[in-house]
Structure formats: structure tokens, C-alpha cells
Amino acid sequence: MSRVCDLTGKKPLKGNRVSHSNRKTKRRFNPNLQSKRFFLPDTGEWITLKVSTSAIKTIDKIGIIAALDRLFKKGTI
């Protein structure tokens, strides 16, 4: 199961874990993903998306239909 947001396309970033002695080892910065159900009033059905918390805030602000329209205009799906 990949850690990619269905709406924004956010992925894990790579970086270094730096110890007190300044040694560097690789680490990952994972996005804050949540599995959430959304109701589509047009079709009357529920969809489950794996979205980041920033995408949930965007959906709360503009609505699920507008967020999905923005996604399809961008050409991600």
C-alpha cells in the first residue's frame, strides 16, 4: 500500500537523521495520511479516499465535488 495522497499526490520525502555526533543516516518524512469516507450528494454514494490532512481541510472549505473537479482539471487522474 503506497503512501500517496489520492487528492494532492503528496508522497514521502527523503532526508537525513542527524545524531548528536553529527552522523547522518537516511530517513523518510511520511505525509499525514488518513483513510476517510466522503458522501457524494450527486450520486448518493460514499467513496473512501486516502487523503492528507491538508486535503481534508481543503475539502471542508470548498467541498468534495469542487476538490474532485480541481483534481481532474490538474490531470492527476
C-alpha positions as CSV (number, residue, x, y, z in Angstrom):
1,M,0.0,0.0,0.0
2,S,1.7,3.2,-1.1
3,R,1.8,6.3,1.0
4,V,0.4,8.8,-1.6
5,C,-2.5,11.2,-1.1
6,D,-5.3,10.5,-3.5
7,L,-6.2,14.1,-3.9
8,T,-3.0,16.1,-3.7
9,G,-0.4,13.5,-4.7
10,K,1.8,14.1,-1.6
11,K,4.5,11.4,-1.2
12,P,7.2,10.7,1.4
13,L,10.2,12.9,1.3
14,K,13.8,11.8,2.0
15,G,16.2,13.3,4.4
16,N,18.8,12.6,7.0
17,R,18.5,11.6,10.6
18,V,21.3,13.5,12.4
19,S,22.7,12.2,15.6
20,H,24.3,14.3,18.4
21,S,27.7,13.4,17.0
22,N,26.5,14.7,13.6
23,R,26.3,11.3,11.9
24,K,23.8,11.1,9.1
25,T,21.6,8.2,8.2
26,K,18.7,8.1,5.8
27,R,15.1,8.6,6.9
28,R,11.7,9.2,5.4
29,F,9.3,12.0,6.2
30,N,5.8,10.4,5.6
31,P,2.8,12.6,4.8
32,N,0.0,12.6,7.4
33,L,-2.5,10.3,5.6
34,Q,-5.9,9.4,6.8
35,S,-8.5,7.0,5.3
36,K,-11.7,8.9,5.1
37,R,-15.2,8.4,3.7
38,F,-16.9,11.2,1.8
39,F,-20.5,11.4,0.7
40,L,-21.2,12.4,-2.9
41,P,-24.6,14.1,-3.0
42,D,-24.9,13.9,-6.8
43,T,-24.8,10.1,-6.9
44,G,-25.9,9.4,-3.3
45,E,-23.0,7.1,-2.6
46,W,-20.0,7.1,-0.3
47,I,-16.4,6.9,-1.5
48,T,-13.3,6.1,0.6
49,L,-10.1,8.1,-0.1
50,K,-6.7,8.1,1.5
51,V,-6.1,11.8,1.8
52,S,-3.6,14.0,3.7
53,T,-4.9,16.2,6.5
54,S,-4.3,19.3,4.4
55,A,-6.6,17.8,1.7
56,I,-9.3,17.2,4.3
57,K,-9.1,20.9,5.2
58,T,-9.4,21.8,1.6
59,I,-12.5,19.5,1.2
60,D,-14.1,21.1,4.3
61,K,-13.5,24.5,2.8
62,I,-14.6,24.0,-0.9
63,G,-16.5,20.8,-0.8
64,I,-15.8,17.3,-2.2
65,I,-17.2,17.9,-5.7
66,A,-15.1,21.1,-6.2
67,A,-12.0,19.3,-4.9
68,L,-12.5,16.4,-7.2
69,D,-13.1,18.8,-10.1
70,R,-9.8,20.5,-9.3
71,L,-8.1,17.2,-9.3
72,F,-9.4,16.2,-12.7
73,K,-8.5,19.6,-14.2
74,K,-5.0,19.2,-13.0
75,G,-4.8,15.8,-14.8
76,T,-3.6,13.8,-11.8
77,I,-6.1,11.0,-12.5
